[in-house]
């Protein structure tokens, strides 16, 4: 049996490019999932996601941008669920230093990450687009999250929504066209 080759480590320039490319999708995903919740700050969640991802780069064993995106969305889902649970409890767990894990992470977050997420939060085009996403019915919003943000295959999206690949493909094409026509940022709409 041939030995398993590990992918080459991601260099700083490649990581910075991947962070820059993926952050708008992560931010849109959090906003889409947290509609109606004022206790969840999308900016903080995306920063926490990047903090955890960067601090756990040694666990990333993929090679492509798609592998990296899937791995990062996995981390983001955990961060989101933890944040939602904490918001539902109405309390934040503090460490021995008196800070929450998120506060400590943000204090140590690289300036490039915080600048990027703040810039996206203030971007009017992204804000208007998020309002359109929030107005989607739950089925369309789930399809947007799966096909545009998480960029799962149509087969996987069909499994997750309980439909056929053909139906999901057609529905996604119509939804994507509607969102693009309404002025949605093309980088958030994924492939057609």
C-alpha positions in Angstrom: 0.0 0.0 0.0 1.6 3.4 -1.0 2.1 5.9 1.8 -0.5 8.7 2.1 1.0 12.0 0.9 0.1 14.9 3.1 -0.9 18.1 1.3 1.7 20.9 1.4 1.1 23.3 4.2 -0.6 26.5 3.4 1.7 29.5 3.3 0.8 32.9 4.7 0.0 34.4 1.3 -2.2 31.5 0.3 -4.0 31.7 3.7 -4.5 35.4 3.4 -6.1 35.0 -0.1 -8.3 32.2 1.2 -9.5 34.3 4.1 -10.2 37.2 1.9 -12.1 35.1 -0.6 -14.1 33.1 2.0 -15.0 35.8 4.5 -17.9 37.3 2.6 -19.5 33.8 2.3 -19.0 33.2 6.0 -20.5 36.5 7.0 -23.5 36.0 4.7 -24.0 32.5 6.1 -24.1 33.8 9.7 -26.4 36.6 8.8 -28.7 34.2 7.0 -28.8 31.8 9.9 -29.2 34.5 12.6 -32.1 36.4 11.1 -34.2 37.8 14.0 -31.5 37.3 16.6 -30.0 40.5 17.9 -27.8 38.6 20.4 -25.6 37.0 17.6 -23.1 39.4 16.1 -22.1 38.1 12.7 -18.8 40.1 12.8 -17.8 38.5 16.1 -18.7 35.0 14.9 -16.7 35.2 11.7 -13.7 36.5 13.6 -14.1 33.6 16.1 -14.3 31.2 13.2 -11.1 32.6 11.7 -9.3 32.5 15.1 -10.2 28.9 15.6 -9.3 27.9 12.0 -5.9 29.7 12.1 -5.1 28.2 15.5 -6.0 24.7 14.2 -4.4 24.8 10.8 -2.4 21.7 11.7 -5.7 19.8 11.6 -6.5 20.8 8.0 -5.6 18.0 5.7 -7.2 19.1 2.4 -5.4 20.6 -0.6 -7.9 22.7 -2.5 -9.8 25.9 -1.9 -13.0 23.8 -1.8 -11.5 21.6 0.9 -10.5 24.6 2.9 -14.0 26.2 2.5 -15.7 23.0 3.7 -13.4 22.7 6.6 -13.9 26.3 7.6 -17.7 26.1 7.3 -17.5 23.1 9.6 -15.8 25.3 12.2 -18.2 28.1 11.6 -21.2 25.8 12.2 -19.7 24.8 15.6 -19.0 28.4 16.5 -22.6 29.4 15.5 -24.2 26.6 17.5 -22.1 27.4 20.6 -23.0 31.1 20.3 -26.7 30.4 19.8 -26.7 28.1 22.9 -24.9 30.8 24.9 -27.4 33.4 23.7 -30.3 31.2 24.6 -28.9 30.7 28.1 -28.4 34.4 28.3 -25.0 34.0 29.9 -21.5 33.9 28.7 -19.0 31.6 30.3 -15.9 33.3 31.5 -12.5 31.9 32.0 -10.2 32.4 35.0 -9.0 35.7 33.5 -12.6 37.0 33.5 -12.9 37.0 29.7 -15.1 34.9 27.4 -13.4 32.7 24.9 -14.6 35.1 22.1 -13.2 38.2 23.9 -9.8 36.5 24.3 -9.9 35.4 20.7 -10.7 38.8 19.4 -8.0 40.4 21.5 -5.5 38.0 19.8 -7.0 38.1 16.3 -4.8 39.3 13.5 -5.6 42.9 12.4 -6.1 41.8 8.8 -9.0 39.5 9.9 -10.8 42.2 12.0 -10.3 44.8 9.3 -11.7 42.6 6.6 -14.8 41.6 8.5 -15.5 45.2 9.7 -15.2 46.4 6.1 -17.7 43.8 4.9 -20.1 44.6 7.8 -20.1 48.3 6.7 -20.4 47.5 3.0 -23.8 48.8 1.9 -24.1 46.4 -1.0 -23.6 43.5 1.4 -26.1 45.0 3.8 -28.8 45.4 1.2 -28.1 41.9 -0.1 -28.4 40.4 3.5 -31.8 42.1 3.8 -33.0 40.4 0.6 -31.7 37.1 1.9 -33.5 37.6 5.2 -36.8 38.1 3.2 -36.5 34.8 1.5 -38.7 32.0 2.5 -36.9 29.3 4.6 -36.6 26.8 1.7 -35.0 29.4 -0.6 -32.7 30.6 2.2 -31.6 27.1 2.9 -30.9 26.6 -0.8 -28.9 29.8 -0.9 -26.9 28.7 2.1 -26.1 25.3 0.6 -25.5 26.2 -3.0 -24.0 29.7 -2.7 -22.3 29.9 0.6 -21.3 26.4 1.5 -21.1 25.5 -2.2 -22.0 21.9 -1.7 -22.7 19.7 -4.8 -26.3 19.7 -6.2 -26.5 16.0 -5.2 -25.6 16.8 -1.5 -28.0 19.8 -1.5 -30.8 17.6 -2.9 -30.2 15.0 -0.1 -30.2 17.7 2.6 -33.5 19.3 1.4 -35.1 16.0 0.5 -35.5 16.6 -3.2 -33.9 15.5 -6.5 -30.8 16.9 -8.1 -32.7 18.1 -11.1 -35.2 20.0 -9.0 -32.5 21.6 -6.8 -30.5 22.6 -9.9 -33.5 24.2 -11.5 -34.7 26.0 -8.3 -31.1 27.2 -7.6 -30.7 28.6 -11.1 -33.9 30.5 -10.8 -33.1 31.8 -7.3 -29.6 32.7 -8.3 -30.9 34.7 -11.3 -33.4 36.5 -9.1 -30.7 37.4 -6.6 -28.3 38.5 -9.3 -31.0 40.6 -11.0 -31.7 42.3 -7.6 -28.0 43.4 -7.4 -26.6 40.7 -5.2 -22.8 40.5 -4.9 -21.8 38.0 -7.6 -19.0 36.6 -5.3 -21.7 35.4 -2.9 -23.9 33.7 -5.5 -21.5 30.9 -6.3 -21.5 29.0 -9.5 -24.7 28.7 -11.5 
